[in-house]
């Protein structure tokens, strides 16, 4: 299997110039006819600052193998093959030296090879700004210009999307609130927006609800039908028509929205094994603080701390943004209930300080159910990539299933009759 050529072709088909640079591919990783393919792709990248078009590569190398997996799949095999080659050669040399009673040189050979392989693995996370770093900046500029305003995944709330400049692979967004404050609704609405409006593949994982419960909420938002009416099967004739029409539209929609019951597969690596297989554009994990961990000796605080850091690592490795929900601690509620108008902050997130530390952005619901919050909710942006804080208002309308951002009309735009 020409796995090296498959890796290069997978990168070309996805136009993943950033991946080509990040993987730090070298000629020594390729064998036989793969070497010429690598030289052609590397030369094209150096000269034109982007990967060749698949048709260009196919015209140059008509016998290329087919690819059906993402580049990371083939990279694993290329790295394993390279490791096997280096170790096999070293062991043969060491064996020859041992026969000559030169054990010290044999040991030095083994240590040198192990050091080299470890360095190779670590260097994938290190770039030289003079070469790879500058090239990655240029590639990002080119990608943004080609994409226009849509430079990243949007959650559908314009204020936050403008602040974050769009979500990219490796970003972690945390939605924080006390129990029953609407965290799941915010996540369902964000997942629906990415799926329907941006045509992105989304994996939604719930750690406290079954897939039917999440599907009912999604159906409600998709059809603009009251979720309670769907749940208790008490629908008007108009609602039945709207639900049926929305279902037919969802069936024809080009992108996928997968739902996963996380209570049966509760560990981070179990979920990200599925992420590796499905290759979604975004991962949403509701009630992420309930996720399990292989080390059953951990208490809940240690478990959440370890899982959050592992999610961040897996999110970065698989270049996919993750949107998670967590809870505020009890002290947070005392702040906004104290009559001082004080909002909870990052220090009030329950279970782990790592949540606020590793998150690219943190959104907070700082209000309980009341007359004032019956129709609108305030979302505080406690942290964002731009290091600015902010807030925006969202509709809280369960009749029309409207959780969009409230458009603030400026006084000058008002028209009086």
C-alpha positions, 0 to 999 in steps of 0.5 A: 500500500502506497500510504505515503502517496495516499497521505499526500493525495488526502491533503491535496483533496482537502486543500489542507495546506495548513496540515501539510505544514503542520505535519512537517513532512520530509522526504525521508518519510516516503519510499519508492514512487512516493518520493517523486509525488512528495517532491512535486507537492512540496515544490508546488507548495513552496512556489505557489504557496498552496497545494496543487489542485487534485486534477493537477496532481492526477495529471502528473501521477495518473496511477495514484491510489484512491483515498477514503480517509482523512489525512491524519489516518494515513499520517499514522501509518506513514509515521509507524512505517518510518519508525519501523524502518529506523528501529529495524536498521538500528537493531541490525547495526546494533546486533552486528556491533554486539557480535564484535563485542562493541556493546557501548557503540551498540547502546549509543546507536540505540539511544541515538535512534530513540532520541531521534524518533522522540524528537520527530514526534515532539517536533510536530508541535513545534514550528520555526517561524522563519519557514513554517510559521510564516508560511502558515500565516500566509496560508491563513490569509489566503484562506480568509480571503477566499472564504470572505466573511465566513472565516470560521464556524459561527454559533449564530449570535452576531455579537459573539461571532464578531468577537470570536472571529469565528471558531477554528479547529482546536477552539474550546467554547464553554457555556456556563450556567446553574442547573435549569438555566437553559444551557442545553437549549443554547447548545442545541440552538448553536448546533442547529445553526451550524448544521442548517445555516452553515451546512456543517457536519456536527456531532452532538453528545449529551451526557444527561439526556437520551438521543430522543430528548435531544432530537425532540428539541432539535425538531422543535427549533427546526420546525419552530414548534413548541417543544412541550407540544412535541414531547407530549404529542399535543400538536395543532394541525398547523404544528403537524404540517410545520413539523412534517415540512421541516422533517422532509427538509432535514432529510434532504439537507446535505450535511449531517447532525449526529446525536450521541447518548454520552451516558453509554460512552462517557469517556473523552477518548471514546467520544473522540474515537467517533470524532476521528471516524465521522470527521465532523466540523464541530463537536458539541458536548452537553453536561461535559462535567459528567464525563467519566475517566478511566481512572476510577480512583479520581474524585469528581473534581480531579475527573473534570480537571483531567477531562477538560485538559484532555478534551482540549488536547484531542480538540487540537489534535483533530483540528475541530472546535468543541462547544461544551456546557458546565455549571456555575457553583452555588456562590455564583447564584448568590452574586446575581441574587444579592441585589447588587447586579453582580455577575458571576465570573470565571472564578465561579465555574464549578468543579475545575479552574481548568475550564476557564483556563483552556477555553478559547471563549466562555459564555455565561447565563447569569440569570434565573427564571423570573418575570424579567427573564421570561422573554429575554436572557442576557449572555455574558462573554466572560472570555474570548480570543480577543481578550475582551468581555461583552454581553448580548441579549437573546430571545427566550421564546418557546412558542416560536422556538426563537433563541436568536440574538435580540437586534438592538434598534438604535434611536436614530433608526426608529420611525415615528408615525 
